[in-house]
Amino acid sequence: MSEAESPSLLGGGREVAAEDIRALAGASTPHFALQVRNRIRRLIEPLPAGNPARLEGERKIAELEDLAEHSGDPRGTMGISA
């Protein structure tokens, strides 16, 4: 899956809801956790600080970063930072 977004969410067709964030994160795997994190970050960026979707997005971002960090990949990051 590419990092392309739904036009209705990015194009301002409607406001992003917390349920959209939960659906996007879904059952993310460690392999795709950082790509999903980036998609969520783009969606919540324009939302105000107290917005429920932004709060849910920030929570999911933390979960996805933790998932990616603990993927079980024995190679780790090999000193390479994003």
C-alpha positions in Angstrom: 0.0 0.0 0.0 1.3 3.5 -0.8 1.3 6.4 1.5 -1.4 8.1 -0.6 -4.4 9.3 1.4 -8.1 9.3 0.8 -8.9 12.5 -1.1 -11.9 13.1 1.2 -9.7 13.2 4.3 -6.7 15.2 2.9 -8.6 17.4 0.5 -10.8 19.0 3.2 -13.9 17.1 2.1 -14.7 16.4 5.7 -13.1 16.7 9.1 -10.9 13.8 10.3 -12.6 11.9 13.2 -11.0 9.7 15.9 -12.6 6.7 14.2 -10.7 7.5 11.0 -7.4 7.4 13.0 -8.4 4.0 14.6 -9.3 2.6 11.2 -6.1 3.7 9.7 -3.9 2.3 12.5 -6.0 -0.9 12.6 -4.0 -4.0 13.1 -0.6 -2.5 12.0 2.4 -4.7 11.7 5.9 -3.7 12.8 6.9 -3.7 9.2 4.5 -0.9 8.3 4.2 0.9 11.6 6.3 3.9 10.6 4.5 4.4 7.3 1.1 4.3 9.1 2.5 6.8 11.7 3.5 9.2 8.9 0.0 9.0 7.4 -1.6 9.7 10.7 0.8 12.6 11.4 -0.2 14.2 8.1 -3.9 13.8 8.9 -3.8 15.4 12.4 -1.3 18.1 11.6 -3.9 20.8 10.8 -6.2 19.9 13.7 -6.2 22.1 16.9 -4.5 20.8 20.1 -7.7 19.6 21.9 -9.4 18.0 18.9 -10.4 14.4 19.8 -9.0 13.1 16.5 -5.7 14.8 17.1 -5.5 13.3 20.6 -6.3 9.8 19.3 -3.7 10.4 16.5 -1.0 11.3 19.0 -1.8 8.2 21.1 -1.7 6.0 18.0 1.6 7.5 16.9 3.2 6.7 20.2 1.9 3.1 19.9 3.1 2.7 16.4 6.6 4.0 17.2 6.8 1.5 20.1 5.6 -1.3 17.8 8.3 -0.4 15.2 11.0 -0.2 17.9 10.1 -3.6 19.2 9.6 -5.4 15.9 11.9 -8.3 16.8 14.3 -7.5 14.0 17.7 -8.5 15.3 19.4 -6.0 13.1 18.0 -3.0 14.9 18.7 0.3 13.2 22.4 -0.4 12.8 23.1 3.2 13.9 21.0 4.7 11.2 18.5 7.3 12.4 15.4 8.5 10.5 
